[in-house]
Amino acid sequence: MKYKRIIILILILSVFLIPTCYAILKTDIIVGGSAKITGNWDVKITDIKLTSVCDGCTATDPKFSSTRSSFDVSLLKPGDSVTYEITIENTGNIDAVFDTIDIKTEGNPEDQVLQITTSPATPVLAANSTWLIYLTIHYDENATNLPDVSTINFTCDIRYIQKIDNP
């Protein structure tokens, strides 16, 4: 009987001591803080100027916002061209990397009477820097026929993406 009481006493003490011992050996480490995002992505058109227009051609003053522009030109004969200087500025604090220039025309015949070209893109447009792009709309001097349409619409998509520095 004496052994029974000792075993019961040990079991009762075990029930209370094991969680206490576990609590003594357990430690929670909590790491906290905050992160503030201070990056500012702001690549945009800041100016467009008409830099050259051929004799007999007409060109409207461009209308533009920070990400879109529009203008109209009238070219008279093969070889005529109009050039616009577009200022693209990175006023943010995140470097941008040139990705693509995609020029699409709508209503342009297969022989590409209308040619739209741009100057080469700068590979990196650093924060607080500018890049001048020259957009030329040119009536192909080798064109032998007038196009069936009198108006050819075009879009020029200049894409920049965030520069990622790999460690």
OpenMM code with the backbone's topology and positions (N, CA, C; nanometers):
from openmm import Vec3, app, unit

residues = "MET LYS TYR LYS ARG ILE ILE ILE LEU ILE LEU ILE LEU SER VAL PHE LEU ILE PRO THR CYS TYR ALA ILE LEU LYS THR ASP ILE ILE VAL GLY GLY SER ALA LYS ILE THR GLY ASN TRP ASP VAL LYS ILE THR ASP ILE LYS LEU THR SER VAL CYS ASP GLY CYS THR ALA THR ASP PRO LYS PHE SER SER THR ARG SER SER PHE ASP VAL SER LEU LEU LYS PRO GLY ASP SER VAL THR TYR GLU ILE THR ILE GLU ASN THR GLY ASN ILE ASP ALA VAL PHE ASP THR ILE ASP ILE LYS THR GLU GLY ASN PRO GLU ASP GLN VAL LEU GLN ILE THR THR SER PRO ALA THR PRO VAL LEU ALA ALA ASN SER THR TRP LEU ILE TYR LEU THR ILE HIS TYR ASP GLU ASN ALA THR ASN LEU PRO ASP VAL SER THR ILE ASN PHE THR CYS ASP ILE ARG TYR ILE GLN LYS ILE ASP ASN PRO".split()
positions = [
    Vec3(0.0784, -0.1173, 0.0000),
    Vec3(0.0000, 0.0000, 0.0000),
    Vec3(0.0847, 0.1267, 0.0000),
    Vec3(0.1943, 0.1165, 0.0697),
    Vec3(0.2844, 0.2293, 0.0785),
    Vec3(0.3366, 0.2642, -0.0611),
    Vec3(0.3655, 0.1622, -0.1402),
    Vec3(0.4165, 0.1871, -0.2754),
    Vec3(0.3082, 0.2468, -0.3643),
    Vec3(0.1855, 0.2081, -0.3393),
    Vec3(0.0754, 0.2622, -0.4164),
    Vec3(0.0618, 0.4123, -0.3916),
    Vec3(0.0730, 0.4526, -0.2677),
    Vec3(0.0618, 0.5944, -0.2343),
    Vec3(0.1780, 0.6740, -0.2952),
    Vec3(0.2941, 0.6170, -0.2944),
    Vec3(0.4116, 0.6854, -0.3521),
    Vec3(0.3926, 0.7004, -0.5030),
    Vec3(0.3446, 0.5966, -0.5677),
    Vec3(0.3227, 0.6021, -0.7127),
    Vec3(0.2141, 0.7047, -0.7451),
    Vec3(0.1064, 0.7081, -0.6676),
    Vec3(-0.0019, 0.8048, -0.6898),
    Vec3(0.0510, 0.9460, -0.6678),
    Vec3(0.1334, 0.9638, -0.5635),
    Vec3(0.1908, 1.0944, -0.5357),
    Vec3(0.2824, 1.1395, -0.6510),
    Vec3(0.3614, 1.0459, -0.7012),
    Vec3(0.4515, 1.0770, -0.8143),
    Vec3(0.3697, 1.1135, -0.9378),
    Vec3(0.2623, 1.0412, -0.9632),
    Vec3(0.1777, 1.0712, -1.0789),
    Vec3(0.1120, 1.2078, -1.0654),
    Vec3(0.0639, 1.2392, -0.9479),
    Vec3(0.0004, 1.3695, -0.9257),
    Vec3(0.1025, 1.4817, -0.9433),
    Vec3(0.2202, 1.4636, -0.8869),
    Vec3(0.3253, 1.5647, -0.9022),
    Vec3(0.3681, 1.5777, -1.0485),
    Vec3(0.3703, 1.4682, -1.1206),
    Vec3(0.4084, 1.4698, -1.2621),
    Vec3(0.3098, 1.5519, -1.3441),
    Vec3(0.1818, 1.5342, -1.3139),
    Vec3(0.0796, 1.6086, -1.3874),
    Vec3(0.0999, 1.7589, -1.3700),
    Vec3(0.1434, 1.8038, -1.2529),
    Vec3(0.1627, 1.9461, -1.2298),
    Vec3(0.3028, 1.9944, -1.2678),
    Vec3(0.4022, 1.9111, -1.2550),
    Vec3(0.5398, 1.9541, -1.2795),
    Vec3(0.5789, 1.9524, -1.4279),
    Vec3(0.5265, 1.8580, -1.5054),
    Vec3(0.5662, 1.8493, -1.6468),
    Vec3(0.5279, 1.9774, -1.7231),
    Vec3(0.4049, 2.0283, -1.7127),
    Vec3(0.3747, 2.1540, -1.7829),
    Vec3(0.4582, 2.2705, -1.7325),
    Vec3(0.4870, 2.2728, -1.6053),
    Vec3(0.5698, 2.3788, -1.5498),
    Vec3(0.7107, 2.3699, -1.6067),
    Vec3(0.7637, 2.2514, -1.6128),
    Vec3(0.8978, 2.2340, -1.6702),
    Vec3(0.8979, 2.2706, -1.8170),
    Vec3(0.7905, 2.2338, -1.8875),
    Vec3(0.7807, 2.2683, -2.0292),
    Vec3(0.7774, 2.4193, -2.0442),
    Vec3(0.6996, 2.4863, -1.9601),
    Vec3(0.6891, 2.6312, -1.9669),
    Vec3(0.8229, 2.6957, -1.9334),
    Vec3(0.8984, 2.6366, -1.8467),
    Vec3(1.0288, 2.6910, -1.8103),
    Vec3(1.1255, 2.6799, -1.9287),
    Vec3(1.1146, 2.5735, -2.0064),
    Vec3(1.2077, 2.5506, -2.1160),
    Vec3(1.1617, 2.6118, -2.2485),
    Vec3(1.0434, 2.6658, -2.2528),
    Vec3(0.9880, 2.7209, -2.3764),
    Vec3(1.0168, 2.8711, -2.3817),
    Vec3(1.0556, 2.9189, -2.4994),
    Vec3(1.0797, 3.0611, -2.5178),
    Vec3(1.0188, 3.1034, -2.6517),
    Vec3(0.9382, 3.2072, -2.6516),
    Vec3(0.8856, 3.2659, -2.7742),
    Vec3(0.9722, 3.3862, -2.8093),
    Vec3(1.0204, 3.3887, -2.9322),
    Vec3(1.0959, 3.5040, -2.9802),
    Vec3(1.0096, 3.5716, -3.0858),
    Vec3(0.9759, 3.6958, -3.0640),
    Vec3(0.8902, 3.7699, -3.1550),
    Vec3(0.9712, 3.8846, -3.2134),
    Vec3(0.9784, 3.8855, -3.3441),
    Vec3(1.0498, 3.9910, -3.4149),
    Vec3(0.9460, 4.0737, -3.4885),
    Vec3(0.9479, 4.2016, -3.4748),
    Vec3(0.8498, 4.2878, -3.5399),
    Vec3(0.9157, 4.4126, -3.5934),
    Vec3(0.8409, 4.4888, -3.6642),
    Vec3(0.8909, 4.6129, -3.7206),
    Vec3(0.7902, 4.6674, -3.8189),
    Vec3(0.8340, 4.7564, -3.9053),
    Vec3(0.7468, 4.8099, -4.0094),
    Vec3(0.8314, 4.8361, -4.1332),
    Vec3(0.7670, 4.8378, -4.2454),
    Vec3(0.8347, 4.8669, -4.3718),
    Vec3(0.7583, 4.9793, -4.4400),
    Vec3(0.8307, 5.0791, -4.4840),
    Vec3(0.7687, 5.1919, -4.5528),
    Vec3(0.8140, 5.1892, -4.6975),
    Vec3(0.7194, 5.1959, -4.7875),
    Vec3(0.7513, 5.1970, -4.9303),
    Vec3(0.7626, 5.3420, -4.9740),
    Vec3(0.8824, 5.3796, -5.0203),
    Vec3(0.9056, 5.5188, -5.0578),
    Vec3(0.9346, 5.5353, -5.2064),
    Vec3(0.9239, 5.4267, -5.2824),
    Vec3(0.9491, 5.4341, -5.4256),
    Vec3(0.8409, 5.5130, -5.4977),
    Vec3(0.8820, 5.5826, -5.6023),
    Vec3(0.7888, 5.6614, -5.6819),
    Vec3(0.8165, 5.6328, -5.8295),
    Vec3(0.7246, 5.5631, -5.8974),
    Vec3(0.7381, 5.5304, -6.0394),
    Vec3(0.6674, 5.6401, -6.1175),
    Vec3(0.7433, 5.7153, -6.1972),
    Vec3(0.6839, 5.8270, -6.2701),
    Vec3(0.7612, 5.8529, -6.3990),
    Vec3(0.7400, 5.7676, -6.4983),
    Vec3(0.7988, 5.7847, -6.6307),
    Vec3(0.6887, 5.8395, -6.7199),
    Vec3(0.7142, 5.9543, -6.7853),
    Vec3(0.6056, 6.0199, -6.8575),
    Vec3(0.6576, 6.1090, -6.9703),
    Vec3(0.5646, 6.1465, -7.0562),
    Vec3(0.5918, 6.2449, -7.1615),
    Vec3(0.5826, 6.3821, -7.0969),
    Vec3(0.6855, 6.4642, -7.1165),
    Vec3(0.6804, 6.5985, -7.0588),
    Vec3(0.6773, 6.7085, -7.1646),
    Vec3(0.7089, 6.6722, -7.2903),
    Vec3(0.7046, 6.7737, -7.3954),
    Vec3(0.7072, 6.7056, -7.5324),
    Vec3(0.6439, 6.7695, -7.6297),
    Vec3(0.6508, 6.7256, -7.7694),
    Vec3(0.6640, 6.8509, -7.8548),
    Vec3(0.7649, 6.8497, -7.9424),
    Vec3(0.7887, 6.9634, -8.0315),
    Vec3(0.7955, 6.9138, -8.1751),
    Vec3(0.7406, 6.9919, -8.2654),
    Vec3(0.7546, 6.9656, -8.4075),
    Vec3(0.8914, 7.0180, -8.4484),
    Vec3(0.9792, 6.9288, -8.4963),
    Vec3(1.1163, 6.9728, -8.5277),
    Vec3(1.1405, 6.9896, -8.6770),
    Vec3(1.0680, 6.9172, -8.7610),
    Vec3(1.0838, 6.9399, -8.9053),
    Vec3(0.9555, 6.9024, -8.9768),
    Vec3(0.9223, 6.9840, -9.0768),
    Vec3(0.8052, 6.9590, -9.1599),
    Vec3(0.8429, 6.9979, -9.3029),
    Vec3(0.8113, 6.9119, -9.3973),
    Vec3(0.8510, 6.9367, -9.5364),
    Vec3(0.7638, 7.0451, -9.6006),
    Vec3(0.8115, 7.1008, -9.7107),
    Vec3(0.7336, 7.2009, -9.7843),
    Vec3(0.6048, 7.1381, -9.8356),
    Vec3(0.4957, 7.2052, -9.8165),
    Vec3(0.3667, 7.1564, -9.8628),
    Vec3(0.2981, 7.0629, -9.7651),
    Vec3(0.3665, 7.0251, -9.6588),
    Vec3(0.3070, 6.9367, -9.5577),
    Vec3(0.2475, 7.0214, -9.4463),
    Vec3(0.1545, 6.9627, -9.3756),
    Vec3(0.0997, 7.0308, -9.2586),
    Vec3(0.1079, 6.9366, -9.1391),
    Vec3(0.1239, 6.9966, -9.0234),
    Vec3(0.1314, 6.9180, -8.8999),
    Vec3(0.0664, 6.9984, -8.7891),
    Vec3(-0.0153, 6.9320, -8.7105),
    Vec3(-0.0811, 7.0003, -8.5994),
    Vec3(0.0100, 7.0020, -8.4775),
    Vec3(-0.0171, 7.0977, -8.3914),
    Vec3(0.0524, 7.0963, -8.2631),
    Vec3(0.0054, 6.9728, -8.1876),
    Vec3(0.0977, 6.9026, -8.1267),
    Vec3(0.0576, 6.7797, -8.0571),
    Vec3(-0.0222, 6.8088, -7.9302),
    Vec3(-0.1109, 6.7169, -7.9006),
    Vec3(-0.1824, 6.7184, -7.7732),
    Vec3(-0.1274, 6.5999, -7.6963),
    Vec3(-0.0966, 6.6208, -7.5692),
    Vec3(-0.0416, 6.5080, -7.4940),
    Vec3(-0.0734, 6.5189, -7.3463),
    Vec3(-0.0761, 6.4022, -7.2846),
    Vec3(-0.0837, 6.3916, -7.1391),
    Vec3(0.0444, 6.3200, -7.0976),
    Vec3(0.0509, 6.2763, -6.9752),
    Vec3(0.1746, 6.2132, -6.9296),
    Vec3(0.2023, 6.0794, -6.9978),
    Vec3(0.0991, 6.0116, -7.0473),
    Vec3(0.1215, 5.8798, -7.1082),
    Vec3(0.0667, 5.8660, -7.2491),
    Vec3(0.0026, 5.9678, -7.3038),
    Vec3(-0.0546, 5.9578, -7.4389),
    Vec3(-0.0322, 6.0878, -7.5148),
    Vec3(-0.0234, 6.0730, -7.6468),
    Vec3(-0.0134, 6.1919, -7.7306),
    Vec3(-0.0900, 6.1672, -7.8596),
    Vec3(-0.1245, 6.2760, -7.9257),
    Vec3(-0.1877, 6.2649, -8.0567),
    Vec3(-0.1515, 6.3879, -8.1380),
    Vec3(-0.1382, 6.3666, -8.2675),
    Vec3(-0.1135, 6.4749, -8.3609),
    Vec3(-0.1512, 6.4257, -8.4987),
    Vec3(-0.1760, 6.5198, -8.5877),
    Vec3(-0.2154, 6.4872, -8.7243),
    Vec3(-0.1176, 6.5517, -8.8197),
    Vec3(-0.0811, 6.4770, -8.9244),
    Vec3(0.0071, 6.5302, -9.0285),
    Vec3(-0.0566, 6.5019, -9.1642),
    Vec3(-0.0279, 6.5877, -9.2589),
    Vec3(-0.0690, 6.5663, -9.3980),
    Vec3(0.0570, 6.5693, -9.4826),
    Vec3(0.0838, 6.4585, -9.5497),
    Vec3(0.2000, 6.4472, -9.6378),
    Vec3(0.1492, 6.4551, -9.7814),
    Vec3(0.2165, 6.5329, -9.8641),
    Vec3(0.1686, 6.5614, -9.9987),
    Vec3(0.2147, 6.4599, -10.1020),
    Vec3(0.3427, 6.4265, -10.1003),
    Vec3(0.3986, 6.3424, -10.2073),
    Vec3(0.5043, 6.2482, -10.1505),
    Vec3(0.5401, 6.1443, -10.2267),
    Vec3(0.6460, 6.0534, -10.1796),
    Vec3(0.7737, 6.1306, -10.1446),
    Vec3(0.8359, 6.0908, -10.0350),
    Vec3(0.9571, 6.1556, -9.9864),
    Vec3(0.9299, 6.2578, -9.8774),
    Vec3(0.8053, 6.2990, -9.8603),
    Vec3(0.7707, 6.3954, -9.7559),
    Vec3(0.7813, 6.3304, -9.6183),
    Vec3(0.8160, 6.4127, -9.5190),
    Vec3(0.8233, 6.3609, -9.3820),
    Vec3(0.8040, 6.4734, -9.2814),
    Vec3(0.7657, 6.4312, -9.1638),
    Vec3(0.7476, 6.5210, -9.0498),
    Vec3(0.8141, 6.4529, -8.9306),
    Vec3(0.8863, 6.5302, -8.8487),
    Vec3(0.9528, 6.4734, -8.7316),
    Vec3(0.9118, 6.5504, -8.6062),
    Vec3(0.8813, 6.4734, -8.5032),
    Vec3(0.8497, 6.5286, -8.3720),
    Vec3(0.9571, 6.4859, -8.2734),
    Vec3(0.9930, 6.5769, -8.1832),
    Vec3(1.0838, 6.5453, -8.0730),
    Vec3(0.9983, 6.5264, -7.9476),
    Vec3(1.0054, 6.4059, -7.8896),
    Vec3(0.9255, 6.3734, -7.7720),
    Vec3(1.0195, 6.3597, -7.6528),
    Vec3(0.9919, 6.4346, -7.5483),
    Vec3(1.0728, 6.4271, -7.4264),
    Vec3(1.0058, 6.3308, -7.3289),
    Vec3(1.0781, 6.2260, -7.2946),
    Vec3(1.0311, 6.1307, -7.1947),
    Vec3(1.1182, 6.1511, -7.0718),
    Vec3(1.0530, 6.1688, -6.9582),
    Vec3(1.1257, 6.2016, -6.8362),
    Vec3(1.0899, 6.1040, -6.7246),
    Vec3(1.1900, 6.0662, -6.6499),
    Vec3(1.1697, 5.9846, -6.5305),
    Vec3(1.1805, 6.0784, -6.4115),
    Vec3(1.0666, 6.1258, -6.3628),
    Vec3(1.0669, 6.2174, -6.2479),
    Vec3(1.0528, 6.1423, -6.1163),
    Vec3(1.0470, 6.0112, -6.1235),
    Vec3(1.0386, 5.9297, -6.0025),
    Vec3(1.1767, 5.9032, -5.9444),
    Vec3(1.1812, 5.8135, -5.8468),
    Vec3(1.3091, 5.7777, -5.7859),
    Vec3(1.3444, 5.6305, -5.8081),
    Vec3(1.2798, 5.5675, -5.9081),
    Vec3(1.3092, 5.4297, -5.9460),
    Vec3(1.3615, 5.4302, -6.0890),
    Vec3(1.4798, 5.3720, -6.1100),
    Vec3(1.5351, 5.3645, -6.2453),
    Vec3(1.4451, 5.2798, -6.3337),
    Vec3(1.4341, 5.3211, -6.4604),
    Vec3(1.3519, 5.2487, -6.5575),
    Vec3(1.4422, 5.1912, -6.6657),
    Vec3(1.4013, 5.0786, -6.7210),
    Vec3(1.4764, 5.0130, -6.8276),
    Vec3(1.3886, 5.0084, -6.9510),
    Vec3(1.4447, 5.0466, -7.0649),
    Vec3(1.3702, 5.0394, -7.1904),
    Vec3(1.3349, 4.8945, -7.2191),
    Vec3(1.2099, 4.8699, -7.2575),
    Vec3(1.1638, 4.7349, -7.2890),
    Vec3(1.1376, 4.7209, -7.4391),
    Vec3(1.0423, 4.7948, -7.4932),
    Vec3(1.0096, 4.7824, -7.6357),
    Vec3(0.9555, 4.9126, -7.6920),
    Vec3(0.9675, 4.9247, -7.8232),
    Vec3(0.8920, 5.0244, -7.8997),
    Vec3(0.8126, 4.9435, -8.0001),
    Vec3(0.6820, 4.9581, -7.9952),
    Vec3(0.5946, 4.8829, -8.0848),
    Vec3(0.5145, 4.9830, -8.1668),
    Vec3(0.5380, 4.9834, -8.2977),
    Vec3(0.4687, 5.0763, -8.3867),
    Vec3(0.3685, 4.9971, -8.4700),
    Vec3(0.2436, 5.0393, -8.4648),
    Vec3(0.1382, 4.9734, -8.5415),
    Vec3(0.0677, 5.0761, -8.6287),
    Vec3(0.0357, 5.0369, -8.7491),
    Vec3(-0.0405, 5.1239, -8.8376),
    Vec3(-0.1708, 5.0551, -8.8752),
    Vec3(-0.2698, 5.1375, -8.9000),
    Vec3(-0.4018, 5.0884, -8.9368),
    Vec3(-0.4374, 5.1505, -9.0707),
    Vec3(-0.4640, 5.0677, -9.1710),
    Vec3(-0.4989, 5.1192, -9.3029),
    Vec3(-0.3782, 5.1437, -9.3912),
    Vec3(-0.2598, 5.1000, -9.3485),
    Vec3(-0.1378, 5.1183, -9.4273),
    Vec3(-0.1283, 5.0045, -9.5290),
    Vec3(-0.1135, 5.0357, -9.6571),
    Vec3(-0.1047, 4.9284, -9.7561),
    Vec3(0.0182, 4.8405, -9.7347),
    Vec3(0.0181, 4.7258, -9.7996),
    Vec3(0.1265, 4.6289, -9.7806),
    Vec3(0.2634, 4.6833, -9.8187),
    Vec3(0.2682, 4.7755, -9.9146),
    Vec3(0.4003, 4.8276, -9.9535),
    Vec3(0.4504, 4.9348, -9.8574),
    Vec3(0.3808, 4.9528, -9.7463),
    Vec3(0.4242, 5.0432, -9.6395),
    Vec3(0.4545, 5.1840, -9.6923),
    Vec3(0.3540, 5.2458, -9.7518),
    Vec3(0.3691, 5.3822, -9.8005),
    Vec3(0.4114, 5.4746, -9.6867),
    Vec3(0.3555, 5.4518, -9.5710),
    Vec3(0.3878, 5.5346, -9.4551),
    Vec3(0.4865, 5.4599, -9.3667),
    Vec3(0.5976, 5.5220, -9.3366),
    Vec3(0.6983, 5.4619, -9.2503),
    Vec3(0.7102, 5.5476, -9.1247),
    Vec3(0.7092, 5.4814, -9.0108),
    Vec3(0.7228, 5.5526, -8.8837),
    Vec3(0.8448, 5.4958, -8.8139),
    Vec3(0.9392, 5.5805, -8.7854),
    Vec3(1.0630, 5.5354, -8.7215),
    Vec3(1.0888, 5.6187, -8.5965),
    Vec3(1.1664, 5.5607, -8.5081),
    Vec3(1.2051, 5.6321, -8.3864),
    Vec3(1.3559, 5.6210, -8.3694),
    Vec3(1.4091, 5.7136, -8.2948),
    Vec3(1.5512, 5.7058, -8.2609),
    Vec3(1.5709, 5.5921, -8.1610),
    Vec3(1.6928, 5.5403, -8.1509),
    Vec3(1.7167, 5.4300, -8.0556),
    Vec3(1.6835, 5.4720, -7.9132),
    Vec3(1.6378, 5.3755, -7.8381),
    Vec3(1.6022, 5.4013, -7.6983),
    Vec3(1.7260, 5.3925, -7.6103),
    Vec3(1.7256, 5.4711, -7.5063),
    Vec3(1.8317, 5.4605, -7.4071),
    Vec3(1.8041, 5.3369, -7.3222),
    Vec3(1.9038, 5.2544, -7.2939),
    Vec3(1.8773, 5.1302, -7.2199),
    Vec3(1.8244, 5.1539, -7.0782),
    Vec3(1.8789, 5.2531, -7.0088),
    Vec3(1.8333, 5.2819, -6.8718),
    Vec3(1.7979, 5.4297, -6.8646),
    Vec3(1.6780, 5.4548, -6.8172),
    Vec3(1.6347, 5.5915, -6.7922),
    Vec3(1.6389, 5.6093, -6.6403),
    Vec3(1.7507, 5.6628, -6.5944),
    Vec3(1.7736, 5.6761, -6.4496),
    Vec3(1.6728, 5.7729, -6.3886),
    Vec3(1.6550, 5.7602, -6.2602),
    Vec3(1.5674, 5.8518, -6.1878),
    Vec3(1.6128, 5.9950, -6.2120),
    Vec3(1.5184, 6.0841, -6.2302),
    Vec3(1.5428, 6.2265, -6.2536),
    Vec3(1.6261, 6.2527, -6.3785),
    Vec3(1.5994, 6.1778, -6.4850),
    Vec3(1.6695, 6.2021, -6.6115),
    Vec3(1.5687, 6.2035, -6.7256),
    Vec3(1.6133, 6.2500, -6.8423),
    Vec3(1.5254, 6.2604, -6.9588),
    Vec3(1.5866, 6.1902, -7.0785),
    Vec3(1.5013, 6.1578, -7.1740),
    Vec3(1.5429, 6.0975, -7.3000),
    Vec3(1.4611, 6.1617, -7.4099),
    Vec3(1.5283, 6.1996, -7.5170),
    Vec3(1.4600, 6.2568, -7.6325),
    Vec3(1.4443, 6.1481, -7.7373),
    Vec3(1.3228, 6.1298, -7.7841),
    Vec3(1.2966, 6.0345, -7.8908),
    Vec3(1.2463, 6.1156, -8.0107),
    Vec3(1.2952, 6.0807, -8.1276),
    Vec3(1.2535, 6.1484, -8.2491),
    Vec3(1.1646, 6.0542, -8.3278),
    Vec3(1.0412, 6.0959, -8.3485),
    Vec3(0.9425, 6.0161, -8.4199),
    Vec3(0.9234, 6.0785, -8.5578),
    Vec3(0.9563, 6.0019, -8.6612),
    Vec3(0.9456, 6.0511, -8.7980),
    Vec3(0.8358, 5.9759, -8.8712),
    Vec3(0.7463, 6.0527, -8.9337),
    Vec3(0.6404, 5.9970, -9.0172),
    Vec3(0.6811, 6.0312, -9.1604),
    Vec3(0.7028, 5.9278, -9.2397),
    Vec3(0.7665, 5.9446, -9.3703),
    Vec3(0.6835, 5.8759, -9.4790),
    Vec3(0.6594, 5.9488, -9.5890),
    Vec3(0.5917, 5.8944, -9.7061),
    Vec3(0.7018, 5.8353, -9.7941),
    Vec3(0.7000, 5.7052, -9.8116),
    Vec3(0.8064, 5.6328, -9.8822),
    Vec3(0.8350, 5.6952, -10.0184),
    Vec3(0.9612, 5.7356, -10.0376),
    Vec3(0.9991, 5.8002, -10.1638),
    Vec3(0.9933, 5.7048, -10.2826),
    Vec3(0.9901, 5.5739, -10.2588),
    Vec3(0.9815, 5.4752, -10.3671),
    Vec3(0.8384, 5.4328, -10.3970),
    Vec3(0.7409, 5.4950, -10.3340),
    Vec3(0.6006, 5.4586, -10.3575),
    Vec3(0.5644, 5.4919, -10.5017),
    Vec3(0.5001, 5.3983, -10.5688),
    Vec3(0.4614, 5.4198, -10.7094),
    Vec3(0.3108, 5.4388, -10.7237),
    Vec3(0.2369, 5.4087, -10.6190),
    Vec3(0.0916, 5.4249, -10.6211),
    Vec3(0.0477, 5.5022, -10.4984),
    Vec3(-0.0626, 5.5725, -10.5141),
    Vec3(-0.1211, 5.6369, -10.3980),
    Vec3(-0.1984, 5.5311, -10.3196),
    Vec3(-0.1983, 5.5402, -10.1891),
    Vec3(-0.2752, 5.4417, -10.1117),
    Vec3(-0.4247, 5.4587, -10.1372),
    Vec3(-0.4987, 5.3489, -10.1189),
    Vec3(-0.6437, 5.3511, -10.1378),
    Vec3(-0.7138, 5.4315, -10.0292),
    Vec3(-0.6492, 5.4470, -9.9157),
    Vec3(-0.7073, 5.5236, -9.8054),
    Vec3(-0.6312, 5.6541, -9.7913),
    Vec3(-0.7022, 5.7571, -9.7499),
    Vec3(-0.6341, 5.8863, -9.7365),
    Vec3(-0.5821, 5.9104, -9.5962),
    Vec3(-0.6323, 5.8358, -9.4989),
    Vec3(-0.5879, 5.8525, -9.3604),
    Vec3(-0.5353, 5.7201, -9.3085),
    Vec3(-0.4161, 5.7246, -9.2543),
    Vec3(-0.3545, 5.6061, -9.1944),
    Vec3(-0.3301, 5.6384, -9.0476),
    Vec3(-0.3912, 5.5620, -8.9614),
    Vec3(-0.3734, 5.5817, -8.8174),
    Vec3(-0.2568, 5.4973, -8.7683),
    Vec3(-0.1865, 5.5488, -8.6698),
    Vec3(-0.0747, 5.4730, -8.6132),
    Vec3(-0.0686, 5.4922, -8.4634),
    Vec3(-0.0070, 5.3966, -8.3981),
    Vec3(0.0234, 5.4081, -8.2556),
    Vec3(0.1689, 5.3677, -8.2363),
    Vec3(0.2319, 5.4323, -8.1445),
    Vec3(0.3701, 5.4019, -8.1091),
    Vec3(0.3732, 5.3812, -7.9582),
    Vec3(0.3918, 5.2579, -7.9171),
    Vec3(0.3922, 5.2230, -7.7748),
    Vec3(0.5371, 5.2094, -7.7288),
    Vec3(0.5786, 5.2989, -7.6422),
    Vec3(0.7145, 5.2967, -7.5868),
    Vec3(0.7012, 5.2453, -7.4446),
    Vec3(0.7616, 5.1313, -7.4183),
    Vec3(0.7419, 5.0674, -7.2878),
    Vec3(0.8709, 5.0688, -7.2067),
    Vec3(0.8579, 5.1167, -7.0844),
    Vec3(0.9660, 5.1095, -6.9857),
    Vec3(0.9191, 5.0218, -6.8713),
    Vec3(1.0118, 4.9496, -6.8119),
    Vec3(0.9825, 4.8674, -6.6949),
    Vec3(1.0810, 4.9029, -6.5847),
    Vec3(1.0501, 4.8604, -6.4643),
    Vec3(1.1362, 4.8894, -6.3498),
    Vec3(1.2700, 4.8176, -6.3656),
    Vec3(1.3768, 4.8894, -6.3364),
    Vec3(1.5099, 4.8282, -6.3369),
    Vec3(1.5244, 4.7457, -6.2098),
    Vec3(1.5645, 4.6208, -6.2254),
    Vec3(1.5816, 4.5328, -6.1110),
    Vec3(1.7308, 4.5052, -6.0956),
    Vec3(1.7847, 4.5418, -5.9827),
    Vec3(1.9253, 4.5148, -5.9534),
    Vec3(1.9345, 4.3780, -5.8868),
    Vec3(1.9996, 4.2855, -5.9554),
    Vec3(2.0186, 4.1520, -5.8962),
    Vec3(2.1410, 4.1529, -5.8053),
    Vec3(2.1237, 4.1016, -5.6845),
    Vec3(2.2379, 4.1034, -5.5901),
    Vec3(2.3479, 4.0088, -5.6329),
] * unit.nanometer
topology = app.Topology()
chain = topology.addChain("A")
for resn in residues:
    res = topology.addResidue(resn, chain)
    for name in ("N", "CA", "C"):
        topology.addAtom(name, app.Element.getBySymbol(name[0]), res)
